[in-house]
Amino acid sequence: MGKYDEGTRDALAASFEQDGFVVLRNHFSRATIEAWRDAFAPLLQPHVEQAREASTSGNRGPGRYYVTLPFEGGFADPAIFCDEDIVGIVERVAGPDPVMCQLATDTPVLGSVHQEWHRDTPPLFDDAPETPSFQLAVNFPLVDVDDSNGPLETTRGTHRLSRDEALAGLEAGRFPAERVPMQVGDVMIRDVRGLHRGTPNLTGEPRPMVVIGYSRAWYFRPEVHIDVPRDVFAALPARARRLLRFNPQVDETARTFDENYRQFAY
């Protein structure tokens, strides 16, 4: 059972339509997310070591790591990815019967820099940027996020514009840059076309941000998917299985991933 009634979900969806994102404060329990943080730490380390051995820093730019999460244990908790409020808002803005297509993290560490302003996907049609939402990201941090450790910097309303219009509006001050501090338990739902960028983590501790991707059922990007163990899939409730219906099923989850999702900025 969700925290919000239907009227509140309607209002949140309306706010999303206007701004391109909405933040649900204190939505998940801190204990649950801290368990994710503890499980994530050993998954990040091999990426850091690999970058060090290759004399590079990060697979998403200096000091920034994209790490896919294995769909098992707490990471496969339907109370998170099948949350009634989150899915209810997703369905209102991106259509009924969506699919879950991504489970990963973005983590800047000390030495990270400002990303270029970008969106995470191109428009469906170059001459029609104002299409309804078709791909959403649900983000929640595994640590508290403030100005010191790399908050997301975003803009309001640019999800309904072309990239050039959005960049021109940002430069002219019509779409002010806005940093989004978040506490453990907060959740952000955003249209991935909204103009945004990562900012530097100035601390000595990683700042992991989970991204769960949802899209309309017909929208498919082959470089982004979730390997779902068959036994995990079989144990999920029907609604959760429906969200995962187009993902490949495997005998077991890999412990490390070849991160093929490299073209992410548009």
C-alpha positions in Angstrom: 0.0 0.0 0.0 1.4 3.4 -1.0 1.9 6.5 1.1 -0.2 8.7 -1.2 -3.8 8.7 -2.3 -4.8 9.0 -6.0 -5.4 12.7 -5.7 -1.9 13.3 -4.4 -0.4 11.1 -7.2 -2.4 13.1 -9.7 -0.9 16.3 -8.3 2.6 14.9 -8.3 2.2 13.8 -11.9 1.0 17.3 -12.9 4.0 18.8 -11.2 6.2 16.4 -13.1 4.6 17.4 -16.4 5.4 21.0 -15.7 9.0 20.7 -14.4 10.2 17.4 -15.8 10.9 16.0 -12.4 9.4 15.5 -8.9 11.0 14.7 -5.6 9.4 12.4 -3.0 11.0 13.3 0.4 11.6 10.6 3.0 9.9 8.0 0.8 12.0 4.9 1.7 13.3 3.9 5.1 16.8 4.9 5.9 17.6 1.4 7.1 16.6 -0.2 3.8 18.7 2.2 1.8 21.7 1.9 4.1 21.5 -1.9 3.5 21.8 -1.1 -0.2 24.8 1.2 0.5 26.6 -1.6 2.3 25.9 -4.1 -0.4 27.0 -1.6 -3.1 30.5 -0.8 -1.6 32.2 -4.0 -2.8 30.7 -3.7 -6.2 32.3 -0.3 -6.8 35.8 -1.3 -5.7 36.6 -3.5 -8.8 35.8 -0.6 -11.1 38.0 1.8 -9.1 40.9 -0.8 -9.2 40.4 -1.4 -12.9 40.6 2.3 -13.6 43.7 2.6 -11.5 45.5 -0.2 -13.3 44.6 1.4 -16.6 45.9 4.7 -15.4 42.4 6.2 -16.0 39.8 7.5 -13.6 36.2 6.5 -14.0 34.2 4.9 -16.8 31.9 7.9 -17.1 34.5 10.6 -17.1 37.1 11.7 -14.5 36.3 10.3 -11.1 32.8 9.1 -12.1 31.7 5.5 -12.2 28.6 3.8 -13.7 28.0 0.5 -12.0 25.2 -2.0 -12.9 23.6 -3.6 -9.9 23.0 -7.4 -9.8 19.3 -8.2 -9.7 19.4 -10.2 -6.5 19.0 -9.9 -2.7 17.9 -6.4 -1.6 18.6 -5.0 -5.1 15.6 -7.2 -6.3 13.2 -5.9 -3.6 9.8 -5.3 -5.2 9.0 -2.9 -2.4 11.5 -0.6 -4.1 11.2 -1.0 -7.8 7.5 -1.9 -7.7 6.6 0.8 -5.1 2.9 1.8 -5.6 3.5 5.5 -5.5 6.5 5.5 -7.8 4.9 3.2 -10.4 1.6 5.1 -10.1 3.4 8.4 -11.0 5.4 6.6 -13.8 2.1 5.3 -15.3 0.5 8.8 -15.2 3.3 10.5 -17.1 4.7 7.7 -19.3 1.6 5.6 -19.9 0.1 2.4 -18.6 1.9 -0.9 -18.4 5.5 0.4 -18.4 8.6 -1.7 -18.3 11.6 -1.6 -16.0 14.7 -1.5 -18.1 17.7 -0.4 -15.9 19.1 -0.9 -12.4 22.4 0.8 -11.9 24.3 3.5 -10.0 26.2 6.7 -10.8 29.0 7.5 -8.4 31.4 10.4 -8.4 34.4 10.3 -6.2 37.1 12.8 -5.3 38.6 14.1 -8.5 35.3 14.2 -10.4 34.4 17.3 -12.4 31.3 19.0 -13.7 29.8 17.0 -16.6 28.7 18.8 -19.7 25.0 19.7 -19.7 23.2 16.9 -21.4 20.1 14.7 -21.6 20.2 10.9 -21.3 18.4 10.1 -24.6 17.7 11.9 -27.8 14.1 12.9 -28.8 12.0 10.4 -30.6 11.8 12.7 -33.6 14.2 15.5 -34.3 11.5 17.8 -35.5 9.1 17.1 -32.6 10.8 17.5 -29.2 7.5 18.0 -27.3 6.4 14.4 -27.3 5.0 12.9 -24.1 7.4 11.3 -21.7 8.6 7.9 -22.8 11.6 7.2 -20.6 12.0 8.0 -16.9 14.7 7.6 -14.3 14.0 7.0 -10.7 17.0 8.2 -8.6 17.7 7.8 -4.9 21.0 8.3 -3.1 22.7 5.7 -0.9 24.2 8.6 1.2 23.0 12.0 2.1 23.8 14.4 -0.8 24.6 18.1 -0.4 26.8 20.7 -2.2 30.0 19.0 -1.1 29.6 15.5 -2.6 28.2 16.0 -6.1 24.4 16.7 -6.2 22.6 16.5 -9.5 22.2 19.9 -11.2 19.1 20.2 -13.3 16.6 22.6 -15.0 12.9 22.8 -14.9 10.7 22.5 -18.0 13.5 21.6 -20.5 12.2 18.1 -21.1 9.6 19.5 -23.5 12.2 21.5 -25.6 14.8 20.6 -28.2 18.4 20.4 -26.9 19.4 23.6 -28.6 16.4 25.5 -27.2 17.1 24.2 -23.7 20.8 25.2 -23.9 20.0 28.6 -25.2 17.4 29.1 -22.4 19.9 28.0 -19.8 22.5 30.4 -21.1 20.0 33.3 -21.2 18.8 32.5 -17.6 15.3 31.4 -18.6 16.0 28.0 -17.1 18.1 28.5 -14.0 20.5 25.7 -13.0 19.2 24.1 -9.8 21.0 21.7 -7.5 19.0 19.0 -5.8 20.2 18.1 -2.3 18.8 14.7 -1.2 18.7 12.7 2.0 18.8 9.0 2.3 15.2 7.9 1.7 14.4 10.7 -0.8 13.4 9.7 -4.4 13.6 11.7 -7.6 11.5 10.8 -10.6 12.7 12.6 -13.8 12.2 12.7 -17.5 15.7 11.8 -18.9 15.4 14.5 -21.5 15.6 17.3 -18.9 18.8 19.2 -19.3 21.1 18.2 -16.4 24.7 17.4 -15.3 26.6 15.8 -12.5 28.7 18.0 -10.2 32.1 17.3 -8.5 32.3 15.3 -5.4 34.7 17.3 -3.2 34.9 14.7 -0.3 36.8 11.6 0.2 33.7 9.4 0.2 31.9 8.0 -2.9 28.4 9.4 -3.6 26.4 6.5 -5.1 23.1 7.4 -6.7 20.8 4.6 -7.8 19.0 4.8 -11.1 16.0 2.6 -11.9 14.9 3.1 -15.5 11.2 2.8 -16.6 10.0 3.3 -20.2 7.0 2.8 -22.3 6.7 -0.8 -23.4 7.7 -0.1 -27.1 10.8 1.9 -26.3 13.9 -0.3 -26.3 17.6 0.5 -26.0 19.7 -2.7 -26.4 22.6 -1.4 -24.4 20.4 -1.1 -21.3 18.8 -4.1 -19.7 18.6 -6.2 -16.5 19.7 -9.8 -16.3 17.0 -11.4 -14.2 17.8 -14.7 -12.5 15.0 -17.2 -13.2 14.6 -18.2 -9.6 14.3 -14.5 -8.5 11.8 -13.8 -11.2 9.6 -16.8 -10.3 9.5 -15.6 -6.6 8.3 -12.0 -7.5 4.7 -10.9 -7.3 2.8 -10.6 -10.6 3.0 -6.9 -10.9 6.8 -7.0 -10.5 7.2 -9.8 -13.1 5.1 -7.7 -15.5 7.5 -4.7 -15.1 10.5 -7.0 -15.9 8.8 -8.9 -18.8 11.2 -7.8 -21.6 14.5 -8.4 -19.7 16.6 -11.5 -20.4 16.4 -14.3 -17.8 19.6 -16.0 -16.7 20.6 -18.9 -14.5 22.6 -16.6 -12.2 23.6 -12.9 -12.0 27.1 -11.9 -13.0 29.1 -10.4 -10.1 30.8 -7.9 -12.4 29.4 -6.3 -15.6 31.0 -5.2 -18.8 29.4 -1.7 -18.8 28.3 -1.4 -22.4 26.1 1.6 -21.7 28.6 4.2 -22.8 26.7 6.6 -24.9 24.6 8.4 -22.3 24.8 12.1 -23.1 22.8 13.8 -25.8 
